[in-house]
Amino acid sequence: MGLRLGDIAPDFNAETTEGEISFHDWIGDSWAVLFSHPKDFTPICTTELGYVASIKDEFDRRGVKVIGLSVDSTENHEQWADDIEETQGARPNFPMISDTDFAVSKLYGMLPASTSGDPAVRTPADNQTVRNVFVIGPDKKIKLILIYPMTTGRDFNEVIRVIDSLQLTAAHRVATPVNWKQGEDVIISGSVSNEEAKKIYGSWREPKPYMRIVPQPK
């Protein structure tokens, strides 16, 4: 079985561009985003890493740690960082995991368990399934899994939007509707009875009995 929402994110030890880490210890009491890449020096991933570096303050402000992974060595990661800075205007300012033995990629179900060999001779197409985004909560449970094809760059503004929703709904008994953004109305969770809702919210708009709309809780 692959990883599912609500599963504990597998722990691991790995070498990164910022030294060796134990993943759960590295997360600590924070939220975390782990996003993976099939190979260093690939064009779409270059744009993604540069963009994430440019908006890292947005993750910091939300108490979210960011970590990347690529099936290459830390030495390659450092050389790639030069290219990223030159072409994207921002250098990765978060750790990048070296996964040359494919251990983390296999642990997270991004590569088959049978994968082996020299990562240097593998092509991006060989690793094309290593294109995931995992959002992990302080409880170390997986809150979001996104999988992108190699031909489509990831939308990290959407990742931030989802994190805003995840953090809000973790703190309050609400859910967020389609295209919701920070500050917009939300929907009272179905697990909250009308009696409870009156105590918490006072009143609400109710287009249908199952749709109780209130301003976003502070």
TORMI-134537 format. One record per residue: x, y, z of N, C-alpha, C in turn; residue number from 1. Coordinates in steps of 0.001 Angstrom, whole numbers. Layout:
% residues N
+---------+---------+---------+---------+----------+---------+---------+---------+---------+-----+
:  n_east : n_north :    n_up : ca_east : ca_north :   ca_up :  c_east : c_north :    c_up : pos :
+---------+---------+---------+---------+----------+---------+---------+---------+---------+-----+
:       X :       Y :       Z :       X :        Y :       Z :       X :       Y :       Z : NUM :
...
+---------+---------+---------+---------+----------+---------+---------+---------+---------+-----+
This chain:
% residues 218
+---------+---------+---------+---------+----------+---------+---------+---------+---------+-----+
:  n_east : n_north :    n_up : ca_east : ca_north :   ca_up :  c_east : c_north :    c_up : pos :
+---------+---------+---------+---------+----------+---------+---------+---------+---------+-----+
:     844 :   -1194 :       0 :       0 :        0 :       0 :     882 :    1248 :       0 :   1 :
:     503 :    2253 :    -798 :    1219 :     3511 :    -800 :     829 :    4355 :     401 :   2 :
:    1522 :    5454 :     565 :    1213 :     6369 :    1655 :    -130 :    7037 :    1408 :   3 :
:    -872 :    7251 :    2490 :   -2184 :     7875 :    2407 :   -2253 :    9048 :    3368 :   4 :
:   -3221 :    9924 :    3140 :   -3432 :    11029 :    4064 :   -3734 :   10468 :    5448 :   5 :
:   -3114 :   11063 :    6461 :   -3295 :    10597 :    7832 :   -2248 :    9605 :    8285 :   6 :
:   -1481 :    9040 :    7348 :    -378 :     8154 :    7729 :     740 :    8963 :    8373 :   7 :
:    1471 :    8335 :    9282 :    2686 :     8951 :    9806 :    3725 :    9007 :    8687 :   8 :
:    4277 :   10187 :    8447 :    5322 :    10323 :    7429 :    6516 :    9472 :    7852 :   9 :
:    6995 :    8592 :    6993 :    8125 :     7738 :    7373 :    9337 :    8566 :    7818 :  10 :
:    9939 :    8151 :    8902 :   11148 :     8817 :    9402 :   12362 :    8250 :    8670 :  11 :
:   13409 :    9036 :    8604 :   14633 :     8572 :    7951 :   15799 :    9464 :    8373 :  12 :
:   16992 :    8940 :    8201 :   18214 :     9730 :    8337 :   18773 :    9952 :    6941 :  13 :
:   19273 :   11149 :    6675 :   19779 :    11431 :    5331 :   20807 :   12549 :    5387 :  14 :
:   21694 :   12542 :    4390 :   22646 :    13635 :    4196 :   21961 :   14711 :    3363 :  15 :
:   22142 :   15960 :    3770 :   21565 :    17079 :    3034 :   22641 :   18135 :    2803 :  16 :
:   22292 :   19142 :    2046 :   23211 :    20257 :    1804 :   23475 :   21062 :    3065 :  17 :
:   22703 :   20813 :    4129 :   22920 :    21493 :    5412 :   23308 :   20497 :    6500 :  18 :
:   23868 :   19353 :    6101 :   24318 :    18361 :    7060 :   23337 :   17214 :    7210 :  19 :
:   23711 :   16253 :    8033 :   22870 :    15076 :    8234 :   21679 :   15426 :    9104 :  20 :
:   20521 :   14863 :    8764 :   19311 :    15092 :    9554 :   18643 :   13770 :    9877 :  21 :
:   17881 :   13778 :   10965 :   16872 :    12763 :   11248 :   15539 :   13469 :   11008 :  22 :
:   14745 :   12982 :   10069 :   13636 :    13761 :    9530 :   12647 :   14221 :   10584 :  23 :
:   12172 :   13331 :   11440 :   11198 :    13729 :   12447 :   11788 :   14742 :   13427 :  24 :
:   13042 :   14552 :   13803 :   13691 :    15532 :   14681 :   13828 :   16876 :   13973 :  25 :
:   14121 :   16836 :   12686 :   14264 :    18069 :   11912 :   12943 :   18828 :   11846 :  26 :
:   11831 :   18099 :   11680 :   10516 :    18750 :   11662 :   10224 :   19387 :   13015 :  27 :
:   10507 :   18672 :   14096 :   10231 :    19194 :   15431 :    8744 :   19442 :   15617 :  28 :
:    8402 :   20656 :   16096 :    7005 :    21022 :   16320 :    6438 :   21849 :   15172 :  29 :
:    7127 :   21853 :   14049 :    6715 :    22670 :   12908 :    5853 :   21870 :   11934 :  30 :
:    5291 :   22565 :   10975 :    4773 :    21942 :    9766 :    5956 :   21782 :    8813 :  31 :
:    5800 :   20922 :    7810 :    6900 :    20714 :    6871 :    6369 :   20427 :    5470 :  32 :
:    7150 :   20841 :    4491 :    6905 :    20499 :    3090 :    8137 :   19765 :    2581 :  33 :
:    7927 :   18545 :    2101 :    8966 :    17764 :    1425 :    8578 :   17679 :     -42 :  34 :
:    9442 :   18210 :    -928 :    9131 :    18096 :   -2352 :   10325 :   17526 :   -3090 :  35 :
:   10036 :   16650 :   -4065 :   11074 :    15801 :   -4643 :   11280 :   16085 :   -6125 :  36 :
:   12480 :   15709 :   -6595 :   12912 :    15984 :   -7963 :   13593 :   14745 :   -8535 :  37 :
:   13349 :   14440 :   -9819 :   13899 :    13214 :  -10402 :   15385 :   13263 :  -10706 :  38 :
:   15946 :   14483 :  -10812 :   17349 :    14598 :  -11206 :   17771 :   16056 :  -11058 :  39 :
:   19036 :   16274 :  -10723 :   19580 :    17632 :  -10731 :   19747 :   18113 :  -12177 :  40 :
:   19825 :   19418 :  -12318 :   20045 :    20047 :  -13634 :   18923 :   19724 :  -14621 :  41 :
:   17700 :   19715 :  -14117 :   16523 :    19569 :  -14974 :   15795 :   20912 :  -15015 :  42 :
:   15252 :   21310 :  -16158 :   14788 :    22690 :  -16319 :   13573 :   23062 :  -15472 :  43 :
:   12554 :   22203 :  -15434 :   11344 :    22554 :  -14690 :   11644 :   22613 :  -13197 :  44 :
:   12406 :   21650 :  -12697 :   12772 :    21647 :  -11281 :   13627 :   22864 :  -10928 :  45 :
:   14448 :   23305 :  -11859 :   15257 :    24506 :  -11628 :   14362 :   25703 :  -11341 :  46 :
:   13300 :   25852 :  -12123 :   12381 :    26980 :  -11890 :   11656 :   26830 :  -10558 :  47 :
:   11304 :   25597 :  -10204 :   10563 :    25371 :   -8955 :   11422 :   25703 :   -7733 :  48 :
:   12652 :   25212 :   -7740 :   13533 :    25452 :   -6598 :   13823 :   26943 :   -6430 :  49 :
:   14014 :   27634 :   -7538 :   14243 :    29062 :   -7459 :   13038 :   29801 :   -6915 :  50 :
:   11840 :   29398 :   -7328 :   10638 :    30085 :   -6862 :   10409 :   29833 :   -5376 :  51 :
:   10573 :   28591 :   -4944 :   10394 :    28297 :   -3516 :   11379 :   29117 :   -2676 :  52 :
:   12619 :   29233 :   -3149 :   13599 :    30044 :   -2420 :   13142 :   31495 :   -2330 :  53 :
:   12521 :   31991 :   -3396 :   12107 :    33401 :   -3423 :   10924 :   33686 :   -2515 :  54 :
:   10135 :   32665 :   -2184 :    8964 :    32885 :   -1324 :    9110 :   32173 :      26 :  55 :
:   10325 :   31804 :     397 :   10511 :    31052 :    1644 :    9994 :   31819 :    2857 :  56 :
:   10031 :   33149 :    2803 :    9479 :    33937 :    3909 :    8010 :   33602 :    4167 :  57 :
:    7276 :   33266 :    3098 :    5862 :    32910 :    3262 :    5719 :   31610 :    4051 :  58 :
:    6599 :   30658 :    3803 :    6583 :    29416 :    4577 :    7022 :   29687 :    6024 :  59 :
:    8072 :   30491 :    6187 :    8564 :    30810 :    7532 :    7467 :   31457 :    8369 :  60 :
:    6721 :   32366 :    7745 :    5676 :    33100 :    8468 :    4579 :   32166 :    8977 :  61 :
:    4414 :   31048 :    8320 :    3392 :    30072 :    8704 :    3953 :   28951 :    9575 :  62 :
:    5232 :   29060 :    9943 :    5846 :    28021 :   10765 :    6047 :   26725 :   10021 :  63 :
:    6371 :   26827 :    8716 :    6535 :    25654 :    7862 :    7991 :   25541 :    7430 :  64 :
:    8592 :   24386 :    7667 :    9941 :    24100 :    7180 :    9849 :   23475 :    5797 :  65 :
:   10793 :   23821 :    4931 :   10819 :    23309 :    3560 :   12088 :   22492 :    3357 :  66 :
:   11938 :   21352 :    2695 :   13099 :    20527 :    2372 :   12879 :   19886 :    1008 :  67 :
:   13919 :   19902 :     185 :   13850 :    19285 :   -1128 :   14580 :   17952 :   -1145 :  68 :
:   14359 :   17207 :   -2192 :   15024 :    15913 :   -2383 :   15285 :   15733 :   -3870 :  69 :
:   16464 :   15216 :   -4191 :   16753 :    14827 :   -5567 :   17637 :   13582 :   -5540 :  70 :
:   17464 :   12747 :   -6552 :   18214 :    11493 :   -6625 :   19607 :   11776 :   -7194 :  71 :
:   20363 :   12569 :   -6442 :   21736 :    12934 :   -6794 :   22475 :   13293 :   -5508 :  72 :
:   23754 :   13569 :   -5629 :   24600 :    13828 :   -4464 :   24499 :   15280 :   -4011 :  73 :
:   24940 :   15532 :   -2771 :   24957 :    16911 :   -2279 :   25926 :   17766 :   -3093 :  74 :
:   26998 :   17172 :   -3586 :   27933 :    17925 :   -4427 :   27225 :   18432 :   -5691 :  75 :
:   26442 :   17567 :   -6300 :   25663 :    17981 :   -7459 :   24635 :   19051 :   -7091 :  76 :
:   24011 :   18865 :   -5920 :   23028 :    19853 :   -5468 :   23660 :   21243 :   -5370 :  77 :
:   24874 :   21301 :   -4827 :   25545 :    22601 :   -4654 :   25862 :   23225 :   -6016 :  78 :
:   26296 :   22411 :   -6968 :   26567 :    22938 :   -8308 :   25269 :   23398 :   -8980 :  79 :
:   24223 :   22627 :   -8780 :   22919 :    22994 :   -9336 :   22430 :   24313 :   -8736 :  80 :
:   22700 :   24516 :   -7443 :   22277 :    25750 :   -6776 :   22861 :   26981 :   -7474 :  81 :
:   24092 :   26859 :   -7996 :   24684 :    27970 :   -8748 :   23844 :   28299 :   -9980 :  82 :
:   23433 :   27256 :  -10699 :   22599 :    27457 :  -11883 :   21250 :   28068 :  -11511 :  83 :
:   20667 :   27576 :  -10425 :   19361 :    28069 :   -9986 :   19445 :   29558 :   -9662 :  84 :
:   20488 :   29932 :   -8923 :   20653 :    31338 :   -8576 :   20868 :   32192 :   -9823 :  85 :
:   21670 :   31700 :  -10746 :   21973 :    32462 :  -11960 :   20737 :   32658 :  -12833 :  86 :
:   19925 :   31611 :  -12986 :   18797 :    31685 :  -13917 :   17495 :   32163 :  -13276 :  87 :
:   17336 :   31936 :  -11955 :   16065 :    32258 :  -11291 :   16163 :   33436 :  -10329 :  88 :
:   17389 :   33860 :  -10042 :   17561 :    35016 :   -9169 :   17458 :   34705 :   -7690 :  89 :
:   17379 :   33437 :   -7328 :   17311 :    33045 :   -5917 :   17979 :   31692 :   -5756 :  90 :
:   18786 :   31581 :   -4704 :   19503 :    30330 :   -4430 :   18744 :   29540 :   -3374 :  91 :
:   18648 :   28227 :   -3508 :   17954 :    27440 :   -2484 :   18455 :   27786 :   -1080 :  92 :
:   17512 :   28161 :    -225 :   17819 :    28563 :    1148 :   17152 :   27615 :    2143 :  93 :
:   17144 :   26359 :    1750 :   16576 :    25278 :    2539 :   17385 :   24021 :    2196 :  94 :
:   17374 :   23007 :    3044 :   18188 :    21809 :    2764 :   17659 :   21008 :    1589 :  95 :
:   18591 :   20384 :     881 :   18273 :    19455 :    -201 :   18829 :   18087 :     160 :  96 :
:   17973 :   17082 :     188 :   18370 :    15734 :     558 :   19110 :   15069 :    -602 :  97 :
:   20200 :   14401 :    -279 :   20897 :    13544 :   -1237 :   20313 :   12142 :   -1117 :  98 :
:   19717 :   11646 :   -2204 :   19069 :    10332 :   -2165 :   19702 :    9392 :   -3190 :  99 :
:   21023 :    9342 :   -3157 :   21746 :     8550 :   -4164 :   21515 :    7047 :   -4037 : 100 :
:   21089 :    6597 :   -2868 :   20776 :     5169 :   -2713 :   19281 :    4900 :   -2878 : 101 :
:   18505 :    5942 :   -3234 :   17060 :     5844 :   -3483 :   16266 :    5481 :   -2231 : 102 :
:   16894 :    5548 :   -1068 :   16238 :     5063 :     152 :   14973 :    5854 :     475 : 103 :
:   15069 :    7174 :     418 :   13903 :     7994 :     772 :   12842 :    7898 :    -324 : 104 :
:   13268 :    7919 :   -1571 :   12308 :     7800 :   -2677 :   11521 :    6492 :   -2583 : 105 :
:   12190 :    5411 :   -2215 :   11504 :     4126 :   -2077 :   10635 :    4106 :    -819 : 106 :
:   11132 :    4696 :     259 :   10382 :     4739 :    1514 :    9063 :    5476 :    1338 : 107 :
:    9065 :    6510 :     491 :    7865 :     7318 :     256 :    7078 :    6862 :    -974 : 108 :
:    7430 :    5702 :   -1519 :    6666 :     5124 :   -2609 :    6818 :    5835 :   -3932 : 109 :
:    7891 :    6618 :   -4093 :    8098 :     7364 :   -5334 :    8878 :    6551 :   -6368 : 110 :
:    9598 :    5527 :   -5906 :   10304 :     4606 :   -6800 :   10032 :    3179 :   -6332 : 111 :
:   10041 :    2219 :   -7243 :    9826 :      822 :   -6849 :   10896 :     351 :   -5868 : 112 :
:   10516 :    -566 :   -5000 :   11451 :    -1107 :   -4012 :   12648 :   -1786 :   -4670 : 113 :
:   12487 :   -2233 :   -5907 :   13559 :    -2940 :   -6611 :   14593 :   -1998 :   -7236 : 114 :
:   14373 :    -681 :   -7169 :   15291 :      275 :   -7795 :   16681 :     168 :   -7185 : 115 :
:   17696 :     123 :   -8050 :   19079 :       40 :   -7576 :   19990 :     577 :   -8668 : 116 :
:   21302 :     574 :   -8381 :   22271 :      979 :   -9385 :   22855 :    2355 :   -9128 : 117 :
:   23575 :    2845 :  -10099 :   24278 :     4117 :  -10008 :   23327 :    5247 :  -10399 : 118 :
:   23029 :    6171 :   -9480 :   22102 :     7251 :   -9829 :   22627 :    8143 :  -10943 : 119 :
:   23933 :    8198 :  -11104 :   24524 :     9061 :  -12126 :   24175 :    8622 :  -13538 : 120 :
:   23885 :    7333 :  -13719 :   23571 :     6860 :  -15057 :   22068 :    6784 :  -15312 : 121 :
:   21277 :    7073 :  -14288 :   19829 :     7109 :  -14472 :   19426 :    8455 :  -15076 : 122 :
:   18467 :    8433 :  -15951 :   17985 :     9657 :  -16581 :   16808 :   10216 :  -15786 : 123 :
:   16438 :   11485 :  -16008 :   15228 :    12008 :  -15373 :   14003 :   11137 :  -15650 : 124 :
:   13905 :   10600 :  -16871 :   12762 :     9740 :  -17206 :   12731 :    8482 :  -16349 : 125 :
:   13916 :    7966 :  -15978 :   13965 :     6796 :  -15098 :   13366 :    7107 :  -13734 : 126 :
:   13477 :    8378 :  -13321 :   13029 :     8793 :  -11984 :   11800 :    9696 :  -12051 : 127 :
:   11051 :    9614 :  -13134 :    9999 :    10605 :  -13364 :    8899 :   10606 :  -12312 : 128 :
:    8793 :    9523 :  -11540 :    7780 :     9474 :  -10482 :    8229 :   10186 :   -9211 : 129 :
:    9455 :   10687 :   -9196 :    9952 :    11421 :   -8019 :    9592 :   12901 :   -8210 : 130 :
:    8282 :   13189 :   -8188 :    7764 :    14532 :   -8438 :    6614 :   14815 :   -7476 : 131 :
:    6840 :   14550 :   -6181 :    5784 :    14656 :   -5181 :    5949 :   15879 :   -4293 : 132 :
:    4836 :   16306 :   -3734 :    4825 :    17284 :   -2644 :    4094 :   16627 :   -1477 : 133 :
:    4749 :   16583 :    -329 :    4119 :    16094 :     898 :    4055 :   17251 :    1890 : 134 :
:    2866 :   17543 :    2402 :    2730 :    18477 :    3517 :    2508 :   17646 :    4769 : 135 :
:    3309 :   17892 :    5774 :    3331 :    17081 :    6988 :    3081 :   17994 :    8189 : 136 :
:    2203 :   17570 :    9081 :    1862 :    18371 :   10252 :    2828 :   18162 :   11399 : 137 :
:    2696 :   18977 :   12447 :    3552 :    18809 :   13637 :    3383 :   17441 :   14300 : 138 :
:    2246 :   16794 :   14047 :    2023 :    15446 :   14576 :    2687 :   14379 :   13720 : 139 :
:    3435 :   14828 :   12689 :    4177 :    13965 :   11755 :    3257 :   13182 :   10823 : 140 :
:    1983 :   13540 :   10760 :    1051 :    12890 :    9849 :    1005 :   13625 :    8514 : 141 :
:     813 :   12868 :    7440 :     733 :    13446 :    6096 :    -630 :   14095 :    5904 : 142 :
:    -625 :   15384 :    5564 :   -1850 :    16155 :    5397 :   -2212 :   16362 :    3927 : 143 :
:   -1221 :   16295 :    3043 :   -1459 :    16533 :    1619 :    -408 :   15782 :     816 : 144 :
:    -842 :   15181 :    -292 :      70 :    14572 :   -1259 :    -314 :   15083 :   -2641 : 145 :
:     641 :   15690 :   -3328 :     453 :    16118 :   -4713 :    1512 :   15430 :   -5565 : 146 :
:    1118 :   14966 :   -6738 :    2050 :    14306 :   -7653 :    1938 :   14988 :   -9006 : 147 :
:    3064 :   15479 :   -9495 :    3081 :    16226 :  -10747 :    3875 :   15476 :  -11818 : 148 :
:    3462 :   15592 :  -13084 :    4282 :    15054 :  -14163 :    5499 :   15933 :  -14388 : 149 :
:    6499 :   15392 :  -15066 :    7733 :    16137 :  -15316 :    7503 :   17361 :  -16183 : 150 :
:    6455 :   17344 :  -16985 :    6221 :    18421 :  -17948 :    5448 :   19599 :  -17374 : 151 :
:    5006 :   19493 :  -16127 :    4174 :    20543 :  -15529 :    4807 :   21046 :  -14245 : 152 :
:    5164 :   22319 :  -14224 :    5733 :    22912 :  -13015 :    4698 :   23010 :  -11904 : 153 :
:    5152 :   22854 :  -10693 :    4253 :    22888 :   -9540 :    3817 :   24313 :   -9214 : 154 :
:    2619 :   24445 :   -8663 :    2071 :    25740 :   -8256 :    2241 :   25874 :   -6742 : 155 :
:    3300 :   26531 :   -6313 :    3565 :    26622 :   -4874 :    2697 :   27669 :   -4188 : 156 :
:    2067 :   28551 :   -4955 :    1057 :    29421 :   -4351 :    -140 :   28579 :   -3903 : 157 :
:    -467 :   27544 :   -4668 :   -1530 :    26628 :   -4270 :   -1125 :   25827 :   -3036 : 158 :
:     136 :   25429 :   -2953 :     598 :    24717 :   -1757 :     427 :   25598 :    -520 : 159 :
:     769 :   26863 :    -634 :     600 :    27787 :     495 :    -874 :   27965 :     829 : 160 :
:   -1722 :   28068 :    -199 :   -3161 :    28195 :      42 :   -3691 :   26993 :     823 : 161 :
:   -3257 :   25807 :     434 :   -3706 :    24597 :    1130 :   -3178 :   24579 :    2563 : 162 :
:   -1939 :   25000 :    2767 :   -1398 :    25059 :    4127 :   -2222 :   26008 :    4989 : 163 :
:   -2625 :   27154 :    4434 :   -3491 :    28071 :    5184 :   -4778 :   27372 :    5607 : 164 :
:   -5365 :   26605 :    4684 :   -6585 :    25870 :    5002 :   -6324 :   24788 :    6050 : 165 :
:   -5240 :   24037 :    5871 :   -4917 :    22969 :    6823 :   -4691 :   23518 :    8232 : 166 :
:   -3977 :   24616 :    8329 :   -3692 :    25187 :    9643 :   -4956 :   25762 :   10287 : 167 :
:   -5813 :   26377 :    9468 :   -7065 :    26923 :    9985 :   -7982 :   25809 :   10467 : 168 :
:   -8136 :   24771 :    9644 :   -9074 :    23711 :    9991 :   -8539 :   22804 :   11093 : 169 :
:   -7221 :   22837 :   11322 :   -6660 :    22106 :   12465 :   -6976 :   22817 :   13772 : 170 :
:   -7138 :   24137 :   13703 :   -7369 :    24934 :   14917 :   -8852 :   25181 :   15182 : 171 :
:   -9690 :   25109 :   14144 :  -11120 :    25405 :   14276 :  -11924 :   24323 :   13557 : 172 :
:  -13143 :   24127 :   14004 :  -13992 :    23067 :   13434 :  -14748 :   23602 :   12215 : 173 :
:  -13974 :   23908 :   11194 :  -14522 :    24437 :    9951 :  -13849 :   23741 :    8772 : 174 :
:  -14398 :   23958 :    7586 :  -13810 :    23503 :    6331 :  -13823 :   24679 :    5359 : 175 :
:  -12957 :   24633 :    4354 :  -12861 :    25754 :    3420 :  -13443 :   25356 :    2062 : 176 :
:  -14250 :   26225 :    1449 :  -14906 :    25901 :     179 :  -13981 :   26083 :   -1015 : 177 :
:  -14524 :   25852 :   -2188 :  -13780 :    25945 :   -3435 :  -13080 :   27304 :   -3560 : 178 :
:  -11833 :   27243 :   -3987 :  -11029 :    28447 :   -4275 :  -10851 :   29364 :   -3068 : 179 :
:  -11073 :   28830 :   -1874 :  -10966 :    29655 :    -661 :   -9584 :   30262 :    -528 : 180 :
:   -9568 :   31512 :     -41 :   -8309 :    32185 :     284 :   -8407 :   32786 :    1670 : 181 :
:   -7245 :   33038 :    2257 :   -7153 :    33587 :    3608 :   -8073 :   34796 :    3765 : 182 :
:   -8918 :   34761 :    4814 :   -9817 :    35868 :    5115 :  -11229 :   35701 :    4592 : 183 :
:  -11455 :   34698 :    3740 :  -12789 :    34493 :    3172 :  -13642 :   33599 :    4070 : 184 :
:  -14943 :   33586 :    3800 :  -15880 :    32797 :    4600 :  -15549 :   31312 :    4534 : 185 :
:  -15963 :   30609 :    5592 :  -15722 :    29171 :    5691 :  -17032 :   28465 :    6013 : 186 :
:  -16986 :   27153 :    6054 :  -18172 :    26339 :    6309 :  -17990 :   25576 :    7619 : 187 :
:  -19002 :   25621 :    8459 :  -18952 :    24890 :    9727 :  -18921 :   23387 :    9434 : 188 :
:  -18027 :   22689 :   10112 :  -17880 :    21250 :    9884 :  -19183 :   20505 :   10196 : 189 :
:  -19431 :   19450 :    9428 :  -20639 :    18669 :    9623 :  -20699 :   17979 :   10974 : 190 :
:  -19529 :   17794 :   11612 :  -19494 :    17141 :   12931 :  -19966 :   18062 :   14058 : 191 :
:  -20172 :   19354 :   13749 :  -20612 :    20326 :   14760 :  -22133 :   20438 :   14690 : 192 :
:  -22803 :   20129 :   15773 :  -24267 :    20225 :   15801 :  -24687 :   21692 :   15778 : 193 :
:  -25944 :   21947 :   15437 :  -26453 :    23318 :   15458 :  -26353 :   23924 :   16851 : 194 :
:  -26583 :   23112 :   17861 :  -26493 :    23607 :   19242 :  -25065 :   24057 :   19558 : 195 :
:  -24101 :   23242 :   19176 :  -22695 :    23617 :   19375 :  -22350 :   24853 :   18548 : 196 :
:  -22827 :   24882 :   17304 :  -22511 :    25991 :   16407 :  -23029 :   27310 :   16953 : 197 :
:  -24209 :   27291 :   17595 :  -24761 :    28518 :   18181 :  -23853 :   29042 :   19281 : 198 :
:  -23288 :   28129 :   20069 :  -22382 :    28539 :   21147 :  -21074 :   29099 :   20592 : 199 :
:  -20606 :   28515 :   19506 :  -19307 :    28913 :   18960 :  -19427 :   30143 :   18062 : 200 :
:  -20435 :   30133 :   17168 :  -20509 :    31150 :   16118 :  -21702 :   32092 :   16248 : 201 :
:  -22657 :   31747 :   17084 :  -23838 :    32586 :   17225 :  -24838 :   32331 :   16111 : 202 :
:  -24538 :   32810 :   14916 :  -25434 :    32621 :   13780 :  -24611 :   32346 :   12529 : 203 :
:  -25298 :   31967 :   11458 :  -24620 :    31649 :   10204 :  -25605 :   31766 :    9051 : 204 :
:  -25080 :   31847 :    7855 :  -25902 :    31781 :    6650 :  -26088 :   30315 :    6286 : 205 :
:  -27291 :   29961 :    5851 :  -27584 :    28557 :    5605 :  -28362 :   28395 :    4295 : 206 :
:  -27675 :   28413 :    3135 :  -28366 :    28196 :    1856 :  -29067 :   26840 :    1805 : 207 :
:  -28471 :   25854 :    2476 :  -29048 :    24529 :    2632 :  -28737 :   24062 :    4046 : 208 :
:  -29539 :   23147 :    4599 :  -29282 :    22711 :    5977 :  -27881 :   22157 :    6201 : 209 :
:  -27274 :   21616 :    5138 :  -25934 :    21030 :    5278 :  -24833 :   22029 :    4944 : 210 :
:  -25189 :   23290 :    4703 :  -24203 :    24297 :    4302 :  -24349 :   25523 :    5199 : 211 :
:  -23548 :   25550 :    6265 :  -23617 :    26641 :    7245 :  -22358 :   27510 :    7110 : 212 :
:  -22530 :   28721 :    6657 :  -21427 :    29588 :    6271 :  -21200 :   30666 :    7317 : 213 :
:  -19943 :   30834 :    7727 :  -19580 :    31845 :    8736 :  -18293 :   32545 :    8305 : 214 :
:  -18000 :   33730 :    8849 :  -16709 :    34353 :    8591 :  -15578 :   33480 :    9122 : 215 :
:  -14423 :   33611 :    8516 :  -13257 :    32864 :    8973 :  -12964 :   33176 :   10433 : 216 :
:  -12822 :   32151 :   11284 :  -12452 :    32405 :   12684 :  -11085 :   33073 :   12769 : 217 :
:  -10907 :   33895 :   13760 :   -9630 :    34580 :   13964 :   -8643 :   33639 :   14672 : 218 :
+---------+---------+---------+---------+----------+---------+---------+---------+---------+-----+
